[in-house]
Amino acid sequence: MTPSRDISRLIEIMAALRKPVGGCPWDVTQTFATIAPYTIEEAYEVAEAIAEDDMGALCEELGDLLLQPVYHAQMASEIGAFEFGDVVEAITRKLIRRHPHVFGDADARAAGAAKGQWERIKAEEKRERGVTHDGLLDAVPVAIPAMMRALKLQQKAATVGFDWNDPRAVIAKLKEEIAEIEAEIDGGDAGRIEDEVGDLLFAIVNLARHLKVDPDQALRRTNAKFTRRFGAIETALAAEGRKPAEASLDEMEALWQAAKKDE
């Protein structure tokens, strides 16, 4: 089987890998549950390639991500649930329906994109599916990363005015949450400490949102910075024939500051 630019070839390859006889032993044993973590991981690797502005890596990572819906669709087809074509049809139908100002009749196109149109159409789709309970926050998936979910919950609540109107008010809340953590440290109740740390993290996401900063991206940049500077510490110590475990905290802090200054 040869490589191809045609999506049908990818579908054929995936089907071949899943064949009980002659397929890949690893692929044959996979389930929706075992593949789901890879789906999430591939999405993050796409985001990483974008953050690094690496078009070569982005092309490769998008291919890895594309494999995920093909993989899930193949497993679904094996139990008669749906096929890859059904996935494509569903998303094309959704995009066409939610963009009447692009794909609608002449009147809809002339009217343009109305405020709240996307949410209104989504609500109509829910009613058609028989979804009767439609709480404001119900549409925010539980399974997404916690920081992302916190941001989406706050954005949803803000649409009805449940929000701070000044970043300084959020900073005051941060100080309040820190004080509550300090109080709980003395008590030593692990459960209450966890609750308060959660409240602090939620408030930090809220502050980032008010400052128009993507909290996940900000933390990614800080993680990269920490990795880079700690690597500088390791390099400096290695030049002396030592490892971080053999250095004092003061020594490592001095090397950290040196790395920070070099940047």
Protein Blocks (a to p, Z undefined) as FASTA:
>chain_A
ZZdfbfklmmmmmmmmmpmghpafklmmpcfklmmmmmmmmmmmmmmmmmnopaklmmmm
mmmmmmmmmmmmmmmmmnopacfklmmmmmmmmmmmmmmmlmmcfklmmnopaehklmmm
mmmmmmmnopablcfklmpcfkbcfklmmmmmmmmmmmnopacfbfklmmmmmmmmmmmm
mmmmmnopaklmmmmmmmmmmmmmmmmmmnopafklmmmmmmmmmmmmmmmmmmmmmmno
pafklpcfklmmmmmmmmmmmZZ
